[in-house]
Amino acid sequence: MKLWDKGISIDKKIEQFTVGNDREIDVHIAKYDVIASRAHAKMLQKIGILTTNELIELLGGLKKIETQIDNGTFFIDPQFEDVHSKIEFELTKTLGEVGKKIHTARSRNDQVLVALQLYYKENLGIVKQKTEILFETLLGLADTYKTKVLPGYTHLQVAMPSSFGLWFSAYAEVLIDDVYLLNAALKTVDQNPLGSAAGYGSSFPIDREFTTKEMDFATLKYNVVAAQMSRGKSERTIAASLGSLCNTMGRFAMDICLYMSQNFGFISFPDALTTGSSIMPHKKNPDVFELIRGKCNKIQALQTEMLLITNNLPSGYHRDFQLLKENMIAAFEDVKDILDIFNYSIQQIIVKDINVHSDLYKYLFTVDNINTLVVEGQSFREAYQKIGGQVQDGTYKPDTSKKHTHVGSIHNLCLDKIRAKFPN
């Protein structure tokens, strides 16, 4: 069944190519099509297209489909083009002529668009919630390990003292920036496109304000052409926000892989969280974090894909938009999984004691030695040249007799202030 079927047969090869794997993908948006159809039916009754009894019948039929979706027994059979044709068929099979009225004053274009907007809206909220859980986990770890010194690096060269508290809370605070972008994407999709029909509105006296409130959208896309033009633009915006979040997690995962290696040896994880080698019995591989890194890099590429599919398309609907769904939905599902496994794994991190007085970290405290001389009365430039000269001629020795001026400041993490920044 096709919503656009006029009784003309279509070449099977053409049908297979144009439908693609929409049936499998559309299972993810089935419940949102039901939500939108319910709101649309109520609106049709409000403007006199449906009777009260017809509305009751349609709501009952939609409820049955919703139950099937919830319990996993809803399937889109090969005879259907997509979820929208499947739902209309089920309503017509059960309710007869009443079921055929559900498509009045809407097009498959705005039907797909509103279902996707609802899916994006809900899943952006879920990603944000899971990000906040990881954020709180990292702040907890920062507090636990705030006094544990961690060598800091620039250019992968030993630089200055840092701490595990700084490390954990740094990634926590950067997550806040990612949530700003998630909120921006959420605001972009929180606009009701239903009623734009094929992109040029409907001659029926539809009430778009009613469906906006019914589906809990913040506002509607008033211009019907703009509503259709949001297809692709929404995906690019969402992909940018998910990519930013994945950039943070991917970099964090890289730190973990680096710090687990024997050359650093700063952290470890329980054996149950690592994998081994088929020929090297000593291996404890950070496969979880390597896969997180790889998946995050893949998701960061999504924005480019969305851009290239939609770039320079003229206004109006184009079948190219069908190609946006699959990888957008896959990205959401992957990001949710990544956030869950990251939060689960990082809580089990084993922070090791690091001997910062070994020769490996001989120059870790040069800045503190300079600052000590400045406190004692020397100018910064004079102190810098003195310590620099010692480094150059090989006579430098870390001064461990005095309290290093820098070490105390790295434990001032401002965790409460960071927590207060997390956006609603």
C-alpha positions in Angstrom: 0.0 0.0 0.0 1.1 3.5 -0.9 -0.5 6.7 0.2 0.0 8.1 -3.3 -1.4 5.0 -5.0 -3.7 5.9 -7.9 -4.2 2.4 -9.2 -1.1 2.5 -11.5 1.4 -0.3 -11.1 5.0 0.7 -10.5 8.1 -1.2 -11.7 9.3 -3.5 -9.0 12.9 -2.4 -9.4 11.9 1.2 -9.1 9.8 0.5 -6.0 12.6 -1.4 -4.3 15.1 1.4 -5.0 12.8 4.2 -3.9 11.5 2.5 -0.7 15.0 1.3 0.3 15.0 0.2 4.0 12.4 2.7 5.1 10.3 0.0 6.6 13.0 -1.0 9.1 13.9 2.7 9.9 10.3 3.8 10.3 9.8 1.5 13.3 11.7 4.1 15.3 9.2 6.8 14.4 6.0 4.7 14.5 4.9 6.0 17.9 5.4 9.6 16.9 3.2 9.1 13.8 0.5 7.8 16.1 0.9 10.9 18.4 0.7 13.2 15.4 -2.3 11.3 13.9 -4.1 11.6 17.2 -3.6 15.3 17.3 -4.6 15.7 13.7 -7.8 13.6 14.2 -8.8 15.8 17.2 -8.2 18.9 15.1 -10.3 17.5 12.2 -13.2 16.9 14.6 -12.8 20.4 16.0 -13.2 22.0 12.6 -16.1 19.7 11.6 -14.4 17.3 9.2 -15.0 14.4 11.6 -17.9 13.7 13.9 -17.4 13.0 17.6 -18.2 9.3 17.0 -15.7 9.1 14.2 -13.0 10.7 16.4 -13.7 8.2 19.2 -13.3 5.3 16.7 -10.1 6.7 15.3 -8.6 7.4 18.7 -9.5 3.8 19.7 -7.8 2.4 16.6 -4.7 4.5 17.2 -4.6 3.3 20.8 -4.5 -0.3 19.6 -1.6 0.5 17.2 0.2 2.4 20.0 -0.1 -0.7 22.3 1.4 -2.9 19.5 4.3 -0.5 19.2 4.9 -0.4 22.9 4.9 -4.2 23.3 7.0 -4.8 20.2 4.4 -6.5 18.1 4.0 -3.8 15.5 5.7 -4.6 12.1 5.8 -2.9 8.7 5.1 -5.7 6.2 6.8 -5.7 2.7 3.5 -4.7 1.0 3.6 -1.3 2.8 5.8 1.6 1.6 6.4 3.0 5.1 5.0 3.4 8.6 2.5 6.0 7.5 0.8 3.7 4.9 0.9 0.8 7.4 -0.9 2.8 10.1 -3.6 4.1 7.7 -4.1 0.6 6.4 -4.6 -0.7 9.9 -7.1 2.0 10.7 -9.0 1.4 7.5 -9.0 -2.4 8.0 -10.5 -2.0 11.5 -12.7 1.1 11.0 -13.6 1.0 7.3 -14.4 4.4 5.7 -13.6 6.2 8.9 -10.0 5.1 8.7 -9.7 6.6 5.2 -10.5 10.1 6.6 -7.4 10.4 8.8 -5.3 11.7 5.8 -7.6 14.6 5.2 -5.8 18.0 5.2 -2.3 16.5 5.4 0.4 15.2 3.1 2.9 12.4 3.6 5.4 15.2 3.6 4.2 16.9 6.7 3.3 13.6 8.2 6.9 12.4 8.0 8.3 15.8 9.1 6.2 16.0 12.2 7.0 12.4 13.2 10.7 13.1 12.8 10.4 16.4 14.7 8.7 14.6 17.6 11.4 11.8 17.5 14.2 14.4 17.5 12.7 16.4 20.2 12.2 13.5 22.6 15.6 12.0 21.9 17.5 15.3 22.3 15.9 15.4 25.7 17.1 11.9 26.5 20.6 12.6 25.3 20.6 15.7 27.5 19.5 13.7 30.5 22.2 11.1 29.9 24.8 13.8 29.5 23.8 15.3 32.9 24.2 11.9 34.5 27.7 11.6 33.1 28.4 15.2 34.1 27.4 14.4 37.7 29.6 11.2 37.7 32.6 13.2 36.6 32.1 15.9 39.2 31.9 13.1 41.8 35.1 11.6 40.6 36.7 15.0 40.6 35.8 15.5 44.2 37.1 12.1 45.1 40.4 12.5 43.4 41.0 16.2 43.7 44.2 15.9 45.6 45.7 13.2 43.4 48.5 14.8 41.3 48.5 14.0 37.6 51.3 15.2 35.3 50.1 17.8 32.8 51.2 17.7 29.2 51.4 20.2 26.4 52.6 18.9 22.9 52.7 15.5 24.7 55.7 16.8 26.6 55.8 17.0 30.4 54.6 20.4 31.3 53.2 21.3 34.8 51.4 19.6 37.7 47.7 18.9 37.2 45.4 16.7 39.2 42.8 14.0 38.5 40.3 16.4 40.0 41.1 18.9 37.3 41.0 16.2 34.6 37.6 14.9 35.5 36.0 18.3 36.2 37.5 19.7 32.9 35.5 17.2 30.9 32.4 17.8 33.0 32.6 21.5 32.4 33.1 21.0 28.6 30.0 18.9 28.6 28.1 22.1 29.6 29.1 23.7 26.2 27.8 20.6 24.5 24.4 20.9 26.3 24.2 24.5 25.1 24.3 23.2 21.6 21.8 20.4 22.4 19.4 23.1 23.7 19.9 25.1 20.5 19.0 22.0 18.4 16.0 21.3 20.7 14.7 24.8 20.1 15.1 24.4 16.4 13.0 21.2 16.2 10.4 22.3 18.8 8.3 23.9 16.1 5.2 22.2 14.7 5.3 21.6 10.9 1.9 19.8 10.8 -0.5 21.6 8.5 2.1 22.6 5.9 0.9 19.5 3.9 3.1 19.1 0.8 4.7 22.4 1.5 2.1 24.8 0.4 -0.6 24.5 3.1 -4.2 23.2 2.9 -7.4 24.8 1.7 -9.2 23.2 4.7 -9.8 25.5 7.7 -7.2 23.7 9.8 -6.3 24.8 13.3 -2.5 24.6 13.5 -2.4 26.3 16.9 -4.5 23.4 18.3 -2.2 20.7 17.0 0.8 22.6 18.3 -0.6 22.6 21.8 -1.9 19.0 21.5 1.6 17.7 20.6 3.3 20.0 23.2 5.4 21.9 20.7 6.7 25.3 21.9 5.5 27.0 18.8 4.7 26.3 15.1 6.5 26.9 11.9 4.0 29.6 10.6 5.2 29.7 7.0 4.3 26.4 5.3 7.2 26.6 2.9 9.6 27.3 5.8 8.2 24.2 7.5 9.2 22.0 4.6 12.5 23.8 4.3 13.3 22.8 7.9 13.8 19.2 6.6 17.5 18.9 6.3 18.2 22.1 8.3 17.0 20.4 11.5 19.2 17.4 10.7 22.3 19.6 10.2 21.7 21.4 13.4 21.2 18.2 15.4 24.2 16.6 13.8 26.3 19.5 14.9 25.2 19.2 18.5 25.7 15.5 18.6 29.1 15.9 17.0 30.1 18.4 19.6 29.1 16.0 22.4 31.0 13.2 20.6 34.0 15.3 20.2 34.2 15.7 24.0 33.7 12.0 24.7 36.0 11.0 21.9 38.9 13.1 23.3 38.1 11.8 26.8 38.3 8.3 25.5 41.6 9.0 23.9 43.0 10.3 27.2 41.9 7.1 28.9 43.5 4.9 26.2 46.7 6.9 26.5 46.8 7.0 30.3 46.2 3.2 30.5 49.2 2.4 28.4 52.3 1.2 30.3 54.3 4.2 29.1 52.0 6.4 31.2 50.4 4.0 33.7 48.2 6.6 35.4 45.0 4.6 35.5 43.5 1.1 35.0 40.2 -0.7 35.0 39.0 -4.0 36.4 39.8 -6.9 34.2 36.1 -7.5 33.5 36.0 -4.1 31.6 39.0 -4.9 29.4 39.8 -7.5 26.7 42.8 -9.6 26.1 45.0 -10.7 23.2 44.8 -14.1 21.5 48.6 -14.5 21.6 49.8 -12.0 24.3 48.6 -13.1 27.7 49.6 -9.8 29.4 47.3 -7.6 27.4 44.5 -5.5 29.0 43.0 -3.7 26.1 40.7 -0.6 26.5 38.4 -1.8 23.7 35.4 -0.1 25.2 37.0 3.3 25.0 38.6 2.6 21.6 35.1 1.8 20.3 33.7 4.9 21.9 36.5 6.9 20.2 35.7 5.3 16.8 31.9 5.7 17.1 32.3 9.3 18.2 34.5 10.1 15.2 31.9 8.5 13.0 29.1 10.6 14.5 31.2 13.8 14.0 31.2 13.0 10.3 27.4 13.0 10.2 27.1 16.8 9.9 29.1 16.7 6.7 26.9 14.0 5.3 23.7 16.0 6.2 25.2 19.1 4.5 26.2 17.3 1.3 22.8 15.6 0.9 20.8 18.9 1.3 23.2 21.6 0.3 21.8 23.9 -2.4 18.5 22.0 -2.8 15.8 24.5 -3.9 12.8 25.1 -1.7 10.0 22.5 -1.6 10.2 18.8 -1.0 12.8 16.5 -2.6 13.2 12.7 -2.3 16.8 13.3 -1.2 15.4 14.0 2.2 14.5 10.3 2.7 18.3 9.7 2.9 18.5 11.8 6.1 16.6 9.5 8.3 18.7 6.3 8.6 22.0 7.8 9.8 20.3 10.4 12.0 18.3 7.8 13.9 21.3 5.5 14.1 23.4 8.4 15.5 20.8 9.1 18.2 20.8 5.4 19.2 24.6 5.2 19.2 25.0 8.4 21.3 22.6 7.1 23.9 24.5 3.8 24.1 27.9 5.6 24.3 26.7 7.9 27.1 25.4 4.8 29.1 28.6 2.7 28.6 30.9 5.7 29.3 29.1 6.5 32.6 29.0 2.8 33.6 32.7 2.3 32.8 34.3 5.5 34.1 32.8 4.9 37.6 35.0 1.8 37.8 38.3 3.7 37.0 41.3 2.8 39.1 43.4 5.9 39.7 47.0 5.0 40.4 49.6 6.7 42.6 52.1 8.6 40.4 55.7 9.3 41.6 56.1 12.8 40.4 59.6 12.9 41.8 60.9 10.3 39.3 63.3 11.4 36.6 60.4 11.2 34.1 58.9 14.3 35.7 62.1 16.1 36.5 60.9 19.3 34.9 57.3 19.2 36.1 57.9 21.8 38.8 60.0 24.4 36.9 57.2 26.9 36.9 56.7 26.4 40.6 60.4 27.0 41.1 60.2 30.2 39.1 57.2 31.4 41.1 59.0 30.7 44.4 61.8 32.9 43.3 59.3 35.6 42.3 57.7 35.4 45.7 61.1 35.8 47.2 61.6 39.1 45.4 63.1 38.4 41.9 61.4 39.6 38.8 59.6 37.0 36.7 62.0 37.5 33.8 65.1 37.1 36.0 63.6 34.0 37.7 62.6 32.5 34.3 66.1 33.0 32.9 67.8 31.5 36.0 65.7 28.3 35.9 65.9 28.1 32.1 69.6 28.3 32.3 69.7 25.5 34.8 67.6 23.4 32.5 69.9 24.1 29.5 73.2 23.4 31.3 71.8 20.3 33.1 72.2 21.6 36.6 68.4 22.0 37.3 67.1 20.1 40.3 63.5 20.4 41.5 63.3 22.4 44.7 61.3 20.1 47.0 62.2 22.0 50.1 59.6 24.6 49.7 55.8 24.4 49.2 55.2 24.7 45.4 53.1 27.7 44.7 51.1 26.0 41.9 50.1 22.7 43.5 47.6 24.2 45.9 45.7 26.0 43.2 45.1 22.8 41.1 42.9 21.5 43.9 40.6 24.5 43.8 38.1 22.9 41.4 35.0 25.2 42.0 32.8 22.1 41.6 29.7 23.8 43.0 30.1 26.7 40.5 30.6 24.3 37.7 27.4 22.3 38.7 25.4 25.6 38.9 26.3 26.3 35.2 24.6 23.2 33.9 21.7 24.5 31.7 18.1 23.6 32.1 
